[in-house]
Amino acid sequence: MIIIKSDEEIKKIALASRIVAEALKRLGGMIGPGVSTKEIEEFVEDVITKMGGAPAFKGYRGYPSILCASINSEVVHGIPSKKRVLKEGDIISIDVGVIYKGFIGDGAKTYPVGKIGATARKLIDVTENSLYEGIKMAMPGKRVFDISFAIQNYVEKNGFSIVRNFVGHGVGKDLHEEPQVPNYGTPNKGPRLRKGMVLAIEPMVNAGRHEVAILDDGWTAVTVDGMLSAHFEHTVAITDDKPAILTTVE
């Protein structure tokens, strides 16, 4: 069942989402060669708690961390560790969820580590741009797969592939609500978008093939061909007219 949120509930989701956005913004200043993914986790946890929030991921379906830190060919759900240390030329995707006064915000961003190669730079840019192409379709009267198709079309026109195993989703009091929001599909299909729906839209884009595999930890998804992957996500509310991006510090 798709839950339509009131204006007051959307304001609460926006407060949680602002903490997510603030954490991701501040994180840009500390990511660099020599930093471990455990240090990233501790940094983000400090930001979240000082802003009055609580991590949404830790313990969710047994997940052991407060965030996902996925390096290079890791697509999503990479578990932070003291042993995973960033090096020059890496890219890292950070996915963060926050609970604030009973409501959840969810967001992700891929960061360069020092100087990165041309393919990595293009992958990051295309993935982020595809997110905004999808968000443009988050309008009342459109359908969920209009978002999906816009993302897929942009990504594939730029020579990359869309991950199919993981999808965006509704978000509110629960981290994953209906509807699912795939990043590929046929336009004018799926549930009709209505004012009051709140969606976590999150393209995951691979430099090579779209297929993924899960590592022995039961969580970390990697590209099957070892090629790079990037991930961006915003929590977005459907309003009377234009989409409202909630994961922002504005």
VOGU-3710 file (C-alpha; in Angstrom, 3 decimals, decimal comma):
1> miiiksdeei> 0,000/0,000/0,000  1,289/3,443/-0,940  1,138/5,835/2,017  0,206/9,433/1,175  1,856/11,850/3,587  0,324/15,029/4,970  2,143/18,348/4,664  3,105/18,048/8,336  4,540/14,551/7,837  6,542/15,736/4,825
11> kkialasriv> 8,015/18,510/6,966  9,191/15,854/9,425  10,706/13,738/6,663  12,429/16,899/5,432  14,020/17,418/8,856  15,419/13,878/8,835  16,536/14,346/5,226  18,350/17,575/6,064  20,500/15,680/8,564  21,345/13,176/5,826
21> aealkrlggm> 22,288/16,013/3,476  24,388/17,744/6,117  26,302/14,530/6,859  26,980/13,901/3,168  28,057/17,506/2,648  30,484/17,515/5,579  31,847/14,144/4,556  33,255/15,650/1,367  35,849/17,483/3,428  37,269/14,411/5,125
31> igpgvstkei> 37,285/11,762/2,382  40,768/11,246/0,993  43,638/8,791/0,673  44,484/7,059/3,951  40,999/7,366/5,463  39,324/4,102/6,492  35,650/3,394/5,929  35,348/2,897/9,707  36,539/6,485/10,218  33,887/7,604/7,726
41> eefvedvitk> 31,241/5,731/9,691  32,334/7,329/12,983  32,398/10,801/11,402  28,866/10,455/10,016  27,519/8,989/13,259  28,871/12,005/15,125  27,150/14,413/12,717  23,849/12,539/12,950  23,769/12,330/16,737  24,839/15,956/17,273
51> mggapafkgy> 21,944/17,053/15,037  19,492/15,040/17,118  18,989/12,144/14,721  19,504/8,410/14,922  20,907/6,047/12,269  18,198/4,295/10,260  20,339/1,488/8,845  21,998/-0,123/11,862  20,127/-3,306/12,768  17,748/-2,947/9,817
61> rgypsilcas> 17,219/-6,532/8,629  20,406/-7,322/10,536  22,668/-4,780/8,795  25,645/-4,141/11,128  26,553/-0,508/10,358  25,058/2,989/10,396  25,894/3,534/6,714  26,950/1,759/3,527  30,445/2,475/2,187  31,016/0,929/-1,242
71> insevvhgip> 34,394/1,288/-2,976  35,093/1,032/-6,711  33,398/-2,163/-7,991  31,194/-2,377/-4,890  27,699/-1,286/-5,925  25,889/-0,945/-2,582  25,840/-2,202/1,017  29,584/-2,176/1,615  30,208/-2,600/5,363  32,638/-0,106/6,967
81> skkrvlkegd> 35,875/-1,538/8,330  39,171/-0,327/9,783  40,848/-2,523/7,178  39,248/-0,766/4,199  41,504/2,237/3,626  40,955/4,608/0,717  43,699/5,222/-1,804  44,304/7,781/-4,524  42,087/7,173/-7,541  39,338/5,272/-5,719
91> iisidvgviy> 35,697/6,235/-5,811  33,431/5,577/-2,831  29,648/5,598/-2,545  28,180/6,510/0,843  24,524/5,735/1,612  23,033/7,238/4,789  19,626/6,975/6,445  18,466/9,032/9,432  15,508/8,776/11,805  14,309/12,061/13,280
101> kgfigdgakt> 11,164/12,270/15,406  9,854/9,033/13,931  10,431/9,837/10,252  13,222/8,810/7,891  15,380/10,528/5,300  17,617/8,578/2,900  20,398/9,768/0,614  23,596/8,693/-1,128  26,537/10,224/-2,949  29,649/8,963/-4,736
111> ypvgkigata> 32,915/10,765/-3,976  36,259/10,835/-5,786  39,304/9,997/-3,681  42,004/12,411/-4,776  42,645/12,465/-8,519  40,520/9,933/-10,401  40,545/8,639/-13,975  38,406/9,912/-16,825  36,048/6,911/-16,794  35,465/7,256/-13,054
121> rklidvtens> 34,778/10,979/-13,421  32,318/10,419/-16,246  30,606/7,620/-14,306  30,085/9,863/-11,281  28,768/12,725/-13,399  26,406/10,550/-15,451  25,035/8,815/-12,348  24,342/12,118/-10,589  22,803/13,645/-13,706  20,608/10,574/-14,207
131> lyegikmamp> 19,196/11,092/-10,717  18,065/14,589/-11,666  16,637/13,311/-14,957  14,516/10,919/-12,898  13,508/13,592/-10,400  12,159/15,758/-13,239  9,506/13,076/-13,759  8,402/13,075/-10,095  5,248/15,066/-10,855  1,581/14,436/-10,049
141> gkrvfdisfa> -0,081/12,581/-12,896  3,123/10,908/-14,065  3,776/7,240/-13,322  6,597/5,572/-11,371  8,144/4,075/-14,491  8,387/7,515/-16,087  11,079/8,124/-13,455  12,612/4,722/-14,194  12,766/5,240/-17,960  14,248/8,740/-17,681
151> iqnyvekngf> 17,109/7,387/-15,570  17,759/4,362/-17,791  17,575/6,351/-21,009  20,093/8,933/-19,815  22,521/6,323/-18,458  22,478/4,097/-21,516  22,818/7,035/-23,920  26,053/7,805/-22,091  27,453/4,304/-22,468  26,871/2,887/-18,977
161> sivrnfvghg> 24,470/0,300/-17,529  21,750/0,405/-14,872  21,736/-2,034/-11,958  18,473/-3,992/-11,916  18,789/-5,931/-8,650  18,170/-2,914/-6,399  15,539/-0,199/-6,632  14,426/3,074/-5,096  11,419/3,075/-2,808  8,861/5,004/-0,844
171> vgkdlheepq> 10,072/6,364/2,479  8,366/7,774/5,588  7,997/6,143/8,976  9,609/3,057/7,462  12,844/2,937/5,496  11,373/0,937/2,626  7,750/1,604/1,723  5,735/1,139/-1,439  6,094/1,864/-4,264  9,310/0,348/-5,517
181> vpnygtpnkg> 11,065/2,738/-7,921  13,189/0,785/-10,424  15,901/2,590/-12,369  14,831/0,983/-15,654  11,517/0,279/-17,334  8,827/1,268/-19,801  7,362/4,781/-19,502  3,701/5,302/-18,574  3,669/2,158/-16,429  3,451/1,613/-12,696
191> prlrkgmvla> 1,493/3,457/-9,980  0,255/6,963/-10,711  2,202/9,651/-8,834  0,156/11,765/-6,427  0,807/14,721/-4,184  1,958/13,472/-0,790  4,018/10,548/-2,048  7,632/10,585/-0,855  10,195/8,609/-2,848  13,840/7,705/-2,401
201> iepmvnagrh> 15,102/7,803/-5,985  18,515/6,159/-6,311  20,212/5,178/-9,554  23,081/2,688/-9,269  25,158/2,765/-12,442  27,930/0,441/-13,622  30,763/1,215/-16,017  30,466/-2,293/-17,469  27,722/-4,917/-17,285  24,636/-4,372/-15,133
211> evailddgwt> 24,812/-7,729/-13,299  25,913/-7,877/-9,664  26,947/-10,560/-7,176  26,777/-10,653/-3,360  29,966/-11,269/-1,378  30,291/-13,820/1,419  29,406/-11,179/4,055  25,826/-11,473/2,783  25,548/-7,748/2,124  28,141/-6,243/-0,201
221> avtvdgmlsa> 26,988/-6,174/-3,833  29,735/-5,992/-6,464  29,825/-5,754/-10,248  30,327/-9,197/-11,800  32,984/-7,891/-14,179  34,950/-5,892/-11,598  34,140/-2,580/-13,275  33,384/0,606/-11,338  29,953/1,469/-9,943  28,432/4,739/-8,669
231> hfehtvaitd> 25,323/5,561/-6,619  23,380/8,768/-5,945  20,112/9,172/-4,031  17,681/11,895/-2,975  14,513/11,757/-0,916  11,872/13,569/-2,987  8,295/14,650/-2,221  5,587/14,905/-4,875  3,903/18,314/-4,570  1,162/20,130/-6,484
241> dkpailttve> 3,583/21,118/-9,208  7,373/20,527/-9,124  9,316/17,843/-7,216  10,649/18,863/-3,794  14,127/17,486/-3,021  14,198/16,990/0,759  17,802/15,794/1,152  19,243/19,274/0,951  20,860/21,660/3,413  18,956/24,608/1,954
//
